[in-house]
């Protein structure tokens, strides 16, 4: 399988509950690069780049997140291919 780039928009109680830090840790475990950032509307945006299988695993994890999170919805879509050196939070 080749490399893919995907964007996710995560809604629910996902700010102030270690969502981004936990996403970074899970992405690093899977070998996925990209970033996660808080949005002004209370959502979290995640960009992911890696093998199709690893990105799919991270997408599935985003639907649950860390224990304190309450994820209502995760919308994922293909994104223009970009490669990052690591996974960061902002």
Biopython code that builds the backbone (N, CA, C, O; Angstrom):
import numpy as np
from Bio.PDB.StructureBuilder import StructureBuilder

atoms = [
    (1, "UNK", "N", (0.835, -1.189, 0.000)),
    (1, "UNK", "CA", (0.000, 0.000, 0.000)),
    (1, "UNK", "C", (0.875, 1.246, 0.000)),
    (1, "UNK", "O", (1.968, 1.244, 0.567)),
    (2, "UNK", "N", (0.395, 2.304, -0.634)),
    (2, "UNK", "CA", (1.143, 3.536, -0.712)),
    (2, "UNK", "C", (0.872, 4.464, 0.447)),
    (2, "UNK", "O", (0.129, 4.137, 1.373)),
    (3, "UNK", "N", (1.483, 5.614, 0.379)),
    (3, "UNK", "CA", (1.306, 6.649, 1.390)),
    (3, "UNK", "C", (0.055, 7.463, 1.067)),
    (3, "UNK", "O", (-0.253, 7.712, -0.099)),
    (4, "UNK", "N", (-0.653, 7.869, 2.103)),
    (4, "UNK", "CA", (-1.856, 8.680, 1.932)),
    (4, "UNK", "C", (-1.795, 9.883, 2.861)),
    (4, "UNK", "O", (-1.095, 9.878, 3.873)),
    (5, "UNK", "N", (-2.543, 10.908, 2.491)),
    (5, "UNK", "CA", (-2.679, 12.103, 3.321)),
    (5, "UNK", "C", (-4.169, 12.312, 3.545)),
    (5, "UNK", "O", (-4.945, 12.371, 2.591)),
    (6, "UNK", "N", (-4.567, 12.423, 4.813)),
    (6, "UNK", "CA", (-5.977, 12.569, 5.159)),
    (6, "UNK", "C", (-6.129, 13.678, 6.182)),
    (6, "UNK", "O", (-5.236, 13.943, 6.988)),
    (7, "UNK", "N", (-7.295, 14.322, 6.124)),
    (7, "UNK", "CA", (-7.640, 15.379, 7.072)),
    (7, "UNK", "C", (-8.865, 14.931, 7.853)),
    (7, "UNK", "O", (-9.807, 14.381, 7.281)),
    (8, "UNK", "N", (-8.852, 15.165, 9.160)),
    (8, "UNK", "CA", (-9.991, 14.819, 10.004)),
    (8, "UNK", "C", (-10.432, 16.041, 10.791)),
    (8, "UNK", "O", (-9.611, 16.835, 11.251)),
    (9, "UNK", "N", (-11.725, 16.173, 10.933)),
    (9, "UNK", "CA", (-12.322, 17.200, 11.778)),
    (9, "UNK", "C", (-13.077, 16.464, 12.877)),
    (9, "UNK", "O", (-14.012, 15.711, 12.606)),
    (10, "UNK", "N", (-12.664, 16.688, 14.115)),
    (10, "UNK", "CA", (-13.206, 15.958, 15.251)),
    (10, "UNK", "C", (-14.032, 16.905, 16.111)),
    (10, "UNK", "O", (-13.549, 17.957, 16.530)),
    (11, "UNK", "N", (-15.280, 16.523, 16.371)),
    (11, "UNK", "CA", (-16.146, 17.366, 17.194)),
    (11, "UNK", "C", (-16.576, 16.617, 18.449)),
    (11, "UNK", "O", (-16.560, 15.387, 18.497)),
    (12, "UNK", "N", (-16.958, 17.383, 19.455)),
    (12, "UNK", "CA", (-17.359, 16.844, 20.746)),
    (12, "UNK", "C", (-16.582, 17.540, 21.839)),
    (12, "UNK", "O", (-16.129, 18.671, 21.666)),
    (13, "UNK", "N", (-16.427, 16.868, 22.963)),
    (13, "UNK", "CA", (-15.589, 17.395, 24.046)),
    (13, "UNK", "C", (-14.167, 16.909, 23.782)),
    (13, "UNK", "O", (-13.734, 15.880, 24.299)),
    (14, "UNK", "N", (-13.450, 17.688, 22.956)),
    (14, "UNK", "CA", (-12.126, 17.255, 22.512)),
    (14, "UNK", "C", (-11.041, 18.297, 22.786)),
    (14, "UNK", "O", (-9.901, 18.122, 22.357)),
    (15, "UNK", "N", (-11.375, 19.363, 23.484)),
    (15, "UNK", "CA", (-10.373, 20.334, 23.913)),
    (15, "UNK", "C", (-10.305, 20.326, 25.430)),
    (15, "UNK", "O", (-11.328, 20.235, 26.110)),
    (16, "UNK", "N", (-9.086, 20.423, 25.954)),
    (16, "UNK", "CA", (-8.900, 20.422, 27.401)),
    (16, "UNK", "C", (-8.977, 19.034, 28.020)),
    (16, "UNK", "O", (-9.138, 18.898, 29.233)),
    (17, "UNK", "N", (-8.860, 17.995, 27.182)),
    (17, "UNK", "CA", (-8.960, 16.614, 27.689)),
    (17, "UNK", "C", (-7.791, 15.754, 27.186)),
    (17, "UNK", "O", (-7.900, 14.529, 27.127)),
    (18, "UNK", "N", (-6.688, 16.393, 26.828)),
    (18, "UNK", "CA", (-5.482, 15.718, 26.344)),
    (18, "UNK", "C", (-5.695, 15.031, 25.000)),
    (18, "UNK", "O", (-4.992, 14.072, 24.683)),
    (19, "UNK", "N", (-6.646, 15.501, 24.211)),
    (19, "UNK", "CA", (-6.928, 14.875, 22.919)),
    (19, "UNK", "C", (-5.746, 15.008, 21.956)),
    (19, "UNK", "O", (-5.315, 14.016, 21.368)),
    (20, "UNK", "N", (-5.223, 16.217, 21.791)),
    (20, "UNK", "CA", (-4.116, 16.412, 20.847)),
    (20, "UNK", "C", (-2.864, 15.658, 21.275)),
    (20, "UNK", "O", (-2.217, 15.017, 20.447)),
    (21, "UNK", "N", (-2.519, 15.724, 22.539)),
    (21, "UNK", "CA", (-1.316, 15.031, 23.028)),
    (21, "UNK", "C", (-1.462, 13.520, 22.859)),
    (21, "UNK", "O", (-0.508, 12.839, 22.482)),
    (22, "UNK", "N", (-2.641, 13.006, 23.135)),
    (22, "UNK", "CA", (-2.883, 11.571, 22.979)),
    (22, "UNK", "C", (-2.872, 11.171, 21.507)),
    (22, "UNK", "O", (-2.407, 10.085, 21.160)),
    (23, "UNK", "N", (-3.381, 12.041, 20.647)),
    (23, "UNK", "CA", (-3.348, 11.783, 19.209)),
    (23, "UNK", "C", (-1.902, 11.738, 18.726)),
    (23, "UNK", "O", (-1.537, 10.874, 17.928)),
    (24, "UNK", "N", (-1.092, 12.656, 19.204)),
    (24, "UNK", "CA", (0.328, 12.666, 18.834)),
    (24, "UNK", "C", (1.003, 11.363, 19.251)),
    (24, "UNK", "O", (1.735, 10.763, 18.465)),
    (25, "UNK", "N", (0.760, 10.930, 20.473)),
    (25, "UNK", "CA", (1.369, 9.689, 20.973)),
    (25, "UNK", "C", (0.938, 8.494, 20.111)),
    (25, "UNK", "O", (1.766, 7.662, 19.742)),
    (26, "UNK", "N", (-0.354, 8.413, 19.795)),
    (26, "UNK", "CA", (-0.858, 7.295, 18.984)),
    (26, "UNK", "C", (-0.286, 7.367, 17.568)),
    (26, "UNK", "O", (0.086, 6.339, 17.002)),
    (27, "UNK", "N", (-0.211, 8.557, 16.995)),
    (27, "UNK", "CA", (0.356, 8.718, 15.653)),
    (27, "UNK", "C", (1.814, 8.256, 15.628)),
    (27, "UNK", "O", (2.232, 7.568, 14.696)),
    (28, "UNK", "N", (2.578, 8.628, 16.639)),
    (28, "UNK", "CA", (3.982, 8.225, 16.697)),
    (28, "UNK", "C", (4.098, 6.699, 16.795)),
    (28, "UNK", "O", (4.980, 6.105, 16.176)),
    (29, "UNK", "N", (3.224, 6.073, 17.561)),
    (29, "UNK", "CA", (3.224, 4.606, 17.672)),
    (29, "UNK", "C", (2.974, 3.954, 16.316)),
    (29, "UNK", "O", (3.524, 2.896, 16.012)),
    (30, "UNK", "N", (2.132, 4.604, 15.501)),
    (30, "UNK", "CA", (1.755, 4.051, 14.197)),
    (30, "UNK", "C", (2.685, 4.486, 13.068)),
    (30, "UNK", "O", (2.565, 3.987, 11.949)),
    (31, "UNK", "N", (3.606, 5.404, 13.339)),
    (31, "UNK", "CA", (4.505, 5.904, 12.309)),
    (31, "UNK", "C", (3.842, 6.901, 11.380)),
    (31, "UNK", "O", (4.252, 7.048, 10.229)),
    (32, "UNK", "N", (2.817, 7.588, 11.872)),
    (32, "UNK", "CA", (2.098, 8.590, 11.088)),
    (32, "UNK", "C", (2.649, 9.969, 11.434)),
    (32, "UNK", "O", (2.888, 10.270, 12.604)),
    (33, "UNK", "N", (2.850, 10.801, 10.423)),
    (33, "UNK", "CA", (3.293, 12.177, 10.646)),
    (33, "UNK", "C", (2.137, 13.122, 10.344)),
    (33, "UNK", "O", (1.126, 12.718, 9.769)),
    (34, "UNK", "N", (2.296, 14.385, 10.736)),
    (34, "UNK", "CA", (1.256, 15.382, 10.497)),
    (34, "UNK", "C", (1.125, 16.297, 11.696)),
    (34, "UNK", "O", (2.118, 16.654, 12.330)),
    (35, "UNK", "N", (-0.122, 16.679, 12.007)),
    (35, "UNK", "CA", (-0.336, 17.588, 13.137)),
    (35, "UNK", "C", (-1.777, 17.534, 13.611)),
    (35, "UNK", "O", (-2.666, 17.048, 12.912)),
    (36, "UNK", "N", (-1.985, 18.051, 14.830)),
    (36, "UNK", "CA", (-3.324, 18.218, 15.402)),
    (36, "UNK", "C", (-3.368, 19.603, 16.033)),
    (36, "UNK", "O", (-2.424, 20.021, 16.704)),
    (37, "UNK", "N", (-4.481, 20.317, 15.811)),
    (37, "UNK", "CA", (-4.605, 21.649, 16.396)),
    (37, "UNK", "C", (-6.049, 21.908, 16.807)),
    (37, "UNK", "O", (-6.993, 21.392, 16.208)),
    (38, "UNK", "N", (-6.188, 22.724, 17.848)),
    (38, "UNK", "CA", (-7.504, 23.169, 18.285)),
    (38, "UNK", "C", (-8.028, 24.228, 17.332)),
    (38, "UNK", "O", (-7.261, 25.042, 16.816)),
    (39, "UNK", "N", (-9.327, 24.218, 17.099)),
    (39, "UNK", "CA", (-9.983, 25.251, 16.314)),
    (39, "UNK", "C", (-10.802, 26.136, 17.248)),
    (39, "UNK", "O", (-11.181, 25.712, 18.340)),
    (40, "UNK", "N", (-11.070, 27.341, 16.823)),
    (40, "UNK", "CA", (-11.809, 28.293, 17.649)),
    (40, "UNK", "C", (-13.217, 27.824, 17.993)),
    (40, "UNK", "O", (-13.778, 28.259, 18.998)),
    (41, "UNK", "N", (-13.797, 26.948, 17.183)),
    (41, "UNK", "CA", (-15.166, 26.479, 17.421)),
    (41, "UNK", "C", (-15.251, 25.300, 18.391)),
    (41, "UNK", "O", (-16.335, 24.760, 18.612)),
    (42, "UNK", "N", (-14.116, 24.896, 18.973)),
    (42, "UNK", "CA", (-14.105, 23.798, 19.936)),
    (42, "UNK", "C", (-13.766, 22.445, 19.337)),
    (42, "UNK", "O", (-13.635, 21.460, 20.063)),
    (43, "UNK", "N", (-13.623, 22.388, 18.028)),
    (43, "UNK", "CA", (-13.243, 21.151, 17.350)),
    (43, "UNK", "C", (-11.734, 21.009, 17.295)),
    (43, "UNK", "O", (-10.996, 21.937, 17.626)),
    (44, "UNK", "N", (-11.285, 19.838, 16.875)),
    (44, "UNK", "CA", (-9.869, 19.579, 16.649)),
    (44, "UNK", "C", (-9.702, 19.148, 15.197)),
    (44, "UNK", "O", (-10.456, 18.314, 14.697)),
    (45, "UNK", "N", (-8.702, 19.726, 14.525)),
    (45, "UNK", "CA", (-8.372, 19.365, 13.151)),
    (45, "UNK", "C", (-7.094, 18.538, 13.179)),
    (45, "UNK", "O", (-6.136, 18.884, 13.871)),
    (46, "UNK", "N", (-7.084, 17.447, 12.425)),
    (46, "UNK", "CA", (-5.937, 16.543, 12.394)),
    (46, "UNK", "C", (-5.547, 16.282, 10.943)),
    (46, "UNK", "O", (-6.393, 15.932, 10.120)),
    (47, "UNK", "N", (-4.271, 16.452, 10.637)),
    (47, "UNK", "CA", (-3.720, 16.066, 9.339)),
    (47, "UNK", "C", (-2.820, 14.863, 9.557)),
    (47, "UNK", "O", (-2.014, 14.835, 10.487)),
    (48, "UNK", "N", (-2.968, 13.868, 8.689)),
    (48, "UNK", "CA", (-2.254, 12.599, 8.871)),
    (48, "UNK", "C", (-1.594, 12.178, 7.565)),
    (48, "UNK", "O", (-2.202, 12.267, 6.498)),
    (49, "UNK", "N", (-0.350, 11.720, 7.651)),
    (49, "UNK", "CA", (0.365, 11.223, 6.485)),
    (49, "UNK", "C", (1.111, 9.959, 6.870)),
    (49, "UNK", "O", (1.850, 9.932, 7.855)),
    (50, "UNK", "N", (0.908, 8.920, 6.085)),
    (50, "UNK", "CA", (1.593, 7.660, 6.351)),
    (50, "UNK", "C", (1.025, 6.564, 5.484)),
    (50, "UNK", "O", (0.307, 6.829, 4.520)),
    (51, "UNK", "N", (1.347, 5.334, 5.825)),
    (51, "UNK", "CA", (0.805, 4.211, 5.064)),
    (51, "UNK", "C", (-0.714, 4.209, 5.223)),
    (51, "UNK", "O", (-1.242, 4.642, 6.248)),
    (52, "UNK", "N", (-1.400, 3.721, 4.207)),
    (52, "UNK", "CA", (-2.860, 3.699, 4.241)),
    (52, "UNK", "C", (-3.362, 2.945, 5.471)),
    (52, "UNK", "O", (-4.327, 3.370, 6.106)),
    (53, "UNK", "N", (-2.726, 1.848, 5.806)),
    (53, "UNK", "CA", (-3.163, 1.051, 6.952)),
    (53, "UNK", "C", (-2.975, 1.809, 8.265)),
    (53, "UNK", "O", (-3.850, 1.779, 9.131)),
    (54, "UNK", "N", (-1.839, 2.487, 8.414)),
    (54, "UNK", "CA", (-1.568, 3.229, 9.655)),
    (54, "UNK", "C", (-2.498, 4.425, 9.803)),
    (54, "UNK", "O", (-2.999, 4.692, 10.896)),
    (55, "UNK", "N", (-2.732, 5.145, 8.712)),
    (55, "UNK", "CA", (-3.638, 6.291, 8.767)),
    (55, "UNK", "C", (-5.044, 5.825, 9.097)),
    (55, "UNK", "O", (-5.739, 6.490, 9.865)),
    (56, "UNK", "N", (-5.483, 4.708, 8.542)),
    (56, "UNK", "CA", (-6.804, 4.168, 8.851)),
    (56, "UNK", "C", (-6.903, 3.811, 10.339)),
    (56, "UNK", "O", (-7.925, 4.072, 10.974)),
    (57, "UNK", "N", (-5.853, 3.219, 10.886)),
    (57, "UNK", "CA", (-5.853, 2.895, 12.318)),
    (57, "UNK", "C", (-5.965, 4.153, 13.165)),
    (57, "UNK", "O", (-6.682, 4.168, 14.166)),
    (58, "UNK", "N", (-5.256, 5.212, 12.766)),
    (58, "UNK", "CA", (-5.343, 6.465, 13.527)),
    (58, "UNK", "C", (-6.738, 7.069, 13.398)),
    (58, "UNK", "O", (-7.280, 7.586, 14.374)),
    (59, "UNK", "N", (-7.319, 7.010, 12.213)),
    (59, "UNK", "CA", (-8.685, 7.510, 12.037)),
    (59, "UNK", "C", (-9.653, 6.782, 12.962)),
    (59, "UNK", "O", (-10.529, 7.405, 13.561)),
    (60, "UNK", "N", (-9.502, 5.485, 13.078)),
    (60, "UNK", "CA", (-10.372, 4.714, 13.966)),
    (60, "UNK", "C", (-10.159, 5.133, 15.424)),
    (60, "UNK", "O", (-11.117, 5.239, 16.191)),
    (61, "UNK", "N", (-8.900, 5.368, 15.800)),
    (61, "UNK", "CA", (-8.603, 5.796, 17.171)),
    (61, "UNK", "C", (-9.221, 7.157, 17.461)),
    (61, "UNK", "O", (-9.706, 7.392, 18.567)),
    (62, "UNK", "N", (-9.208, 8.067, 16.467)),
    (62, "UNK", "CA", (-9.764, 9.406, 16.658)),
    (62, "UNK", "C", (-11.230, 9.358, 17.085)),
    (62, "UNK", "O", (-11.699, 10.267, 17.770)),
    (63, "UNK", "N", (-11.946, 8.332, 16.698)),
    (63, "UNK", "CA", (-13.371, 8.211, 17.019)),
    (63, "UNK", "C", (-13.620, 7.981, 18.502)),
    (63, "UNK", "O", (-14.723, 8.219, 18.995)),
    (64, "UNK", "N", (-12.598, 7.519, 19.212)),
    (64, "UNK", "CA", (-12.728, 7.322, 20.657)),
    (64, "UNK", "C", (-11.887, 8.336, 21.419)),
    (64, "UNK", "O", (-12.377, 8.987, 22.341)),
    (65, "UNK", "N", (-10.623, 8.468, 21.035)),
    (65, "UNK", "CA", (-9.734, 9.408, 21.704)),
    (65, "UNK", "C", (-9.360, 8.953, 23.098)),
    (65, "UNK", "O", (-9.588, 7.799, 23.460)),
    (66, "UNK", "N", (-8.783, 9.859, 23.887)),
    (66, "UNK", "CA", (-8.362, 9.520, 25.249)),
    (66, "UNK", "C", (-9.575, 9.389, 26.179)),
    (66, "UNK", "O", (-10.683, 9.776, 25.809)),
    (67, "UNK", "N", (-9.367, 8.847, 27.378)),
    (67, "UNK", "CA", (-10.491, 8.572, 28.290)),
    (67, "UNK", "C", (-11.389, 9.763, 28.618)),
    (67, "UNK", "O", (-12.597, 9.577, 28.760)),
    (68, "UNK", "N", (-10.854, 10.973, 28.744)),
    (68, "UNK", "CA", (-11.678, 12.120, 29.136)),
    (68, "UNK", "C", (-12.446, 12.735, 27.964)),
    (68, "UNK", "O", (-13.342, 13.551, 28.178)),
    (69, "UNK", "N", (-12.107, 12.356, 26.736)),
    (69, "UNK", "CA", (-12.769, 12.923, 25.557)),
    (69, "UNK", "C", (-14.153, 12.308, 25.367)),
    (69, "UNK", "O", (-14.412, 11.172, 25.765)),
    (70, "UNK", "N", (-15.026, 13.087, 24.753)),
    (70, "UNK", "CA", (-16.360, 12.612, 24.355)),
    (70, "UNK", "C", (-16.527, 13.002, 22.887)),
    (70, "UNK", "O", (-17.003, 14.094, 22.575)),
    (71, "UNK", "N", (-16.133, 12.103, 21.998)),
    (71, "UNK", "CA", (-16.155, 12.386, 20.567)),
    (71, "UNK", "C", (-17.571, 12.189, 20.036)),
    (71, "UNK", "O", (-18.174, 11.132, 20.228)),
    (72, "UNK", "N", (-18.097, 13.215, 19.366)),
    (72, "UNK", "CA", (-19.427, 13.127, 18.763)),
    (72, "UNK", "C", (-19.336, 12.717, 17.305)),
    (72, "UNK", "O", (-20.153, 11.929, 16.828)),
    (73, "UNK", "N", (-18.342, 13.248, 16.588)),
    (73, "UNK", "CA", (-18.253, 12.967, 15.160)),
    (73, "UNK", "C", (-16.830, 13.168, 14.673)),
    (73, "UNK", "O", (-16.108, 14.039, 15.158)),
    (74, "UNK", "N", (-16.436, 12.346, 13.704)),
    (74, "UNK", "CA", (-15.151, 12.493, 13.029)),
    (74, "UNK", "C", (-15.418, 12.454, 11.529)),
    (74, "UNK", "O", (-15.871, 11.440, 10.997)),
    (75, "UNK", "N", (-15.137, 13.558, 10.857)),
    (75, "UNK", "CA", (-15.281, 13.632, 9.408)),
    (75, "UNK", "C", (-13.895, 13.585, 8.788)),
    (75, "UNK", "O", (-13.053, 14.437, 9.073)),
    (76, "UNK", "N", (-13.655, 12.587, 7.935)),
    (76, "UNK", "CA", (-12.352, 12.418, 7.296)),
    (76, "UNK", "C", (-12.481, 12.551, 5.789)),
    (76, "UNK", "O", (-13.495, 12.178, 5.199)),
    (77, "UNK", "N", (-11.437, 13.088, 5.182)),
    (77, "UNK", "CA", (-11.399, 13.238, 3.734)),
    (77, "UNK", "C", (-9.956, 13.186, 3.257)),
    (77, "UNK", "O", (-9.027, 13.502, 3.999)),
    (78, "UNK", "N", (-9.787, 12.779, 2.001)),
    (78, "UNK", "CA", (-8.462, 12.819, 1.401)),
    (78, "UNK", "C", (-7.984, 14.262, 1.335)),
    (78, "UNK", "O", (-8.782, 15.184, 1.165)),
    (79, "UNK", "N", (-6.683, 14.449, 1.471)),
    (79, "UNK", "CA", (-6.077, 15.780, 1.406)),
    (79, "UNK", "C", (-4.912, 15.722, 0.418)),
    (79, "UNK", "O", (-4.375, 14.647, 0.150)),
    (80, "UNK", "N", (-4.525, 16.874, -0.119)),
    (80, "UNK", "CA", (-3.358, 16.897, -1.011)),
    (80, "UNK", "C", (-2.143, 16.315, -0.286)),
    (80, "UNK", "O", (-1.889, 16.638, 0.875)),
    (81, "UNK", "N", (-1.414, 15.474, -0.964)),
    (81, "UNK", "CA", (-0.293, 14.775, -0.348)),
    (81, "UNK", "C", (0.769, 15.751, 0.155)),
    (81, "UNK", "O", (1.284, 16.584, -0.590)),
    (82, "UNK", "N", (1.072, 15.618, 1.428)),
    (82, "UNK", "CA", (2.126, 16.393, 2.076)),
    (82, "UNK", "C", (2.852, 15.460, 3.032)),
    (82, "UNK", "O", (2.223, 14.618, 3.673)),
    (83, "UNK", "N", (4.130, 15.597, 3.132)),
    (83, "UNK", "CA", (4.906, 14.780, 4.062)),
    (83, "UNK", "C", (5.486, 15.681, 5.147)),
    (83, "UNK", "O", (6.017, 16.753, 4.857)),
    (84, "UNK", "N", (5.383, 15.247, 6.371)),
    (84, "UNK", "CA", (5.981, 15.957, 7.502)),
    (84, "UNK", "C", (7.051, 15.060, 8.110)),
    (84, "UNK", "O", (7.027, 13.844, 7.922)),
    (85, "UNK", "N", (7.985, 15.658, 8.836)),
    (85, "UNK", "CA", (9.049, 14.899, 9.480)),
    (85, "UNK", "C", (8.590, 14.203, 10.745)),
    (85, "UNK", "O", (9.161, 13.195, 11.162)),
    (86, "UNK", "N", (7.542, 14.760, 11.354)),
    (86, "UNK", "CA", (7.075, 14.235, 12.631)),
    (86, "UNK", "C", (5.605, 14.594, 12.811)),
    (86, "UNK", "O", (4.998, 15.201, 11.929)),
    (87, "UNK", "N", (5.035, 14.223, 13.946)),
    (87, "UNK", "CA", (3.669, 14.609, 14.268)),
    (87, "UNK", "C", (3.752, 15.673, 15.361)),
    (87, "UNK", "O", (4.395, 15.463, 16.390)),
    (88, "UNK", "N", (3.101, 16.811, 15.134)),
    (88, "UNK", "CA", (3.166, 17.919, 16.083)),
    (88, "UNK", "C", (1.760, 18.336, 16.524)),
    (88, "UNK", "O", (0.758, 17.965, 15.912)),
    (89, "UNK", "N", (1.721, 19.105, 17.587)),
    (89, "UNK", "CA", (0.460, 19.689, 18.044)),
    (89, "UNK", "C", (0.650, 21.201, 18.087)),
    (89, "UNK", "O", (1.747, 21.700, 18.340)),
    (90, "UNK", "N", (-0.422, 21.903, 17.840)),
    (90, "UNK", "CA", (-0.315, 23.358, 17.842)),
    (90, "UNK", "C", (-1.528, 23.991, 18.450)),
    (90, "UNK", "O", (-1.608, 25.217, 18.533)),
]
sb = StructureBuilder()
sb.init_structure("model")
sb.init_model(0)
sb.init_chain("A")
sb.init_seg("    ")
for serial, (resi, resn, name, xyz) in enumerate(atoms, 1):
    if name == "N":
        sb.init_residue(resn, " ", resi, " ")
    sb.init_atom(name, np.array(xyz, "f"), 0.0, 1.0, " ", f" {name:<3s}", serial, name[0])
structure = sb.get_structure()
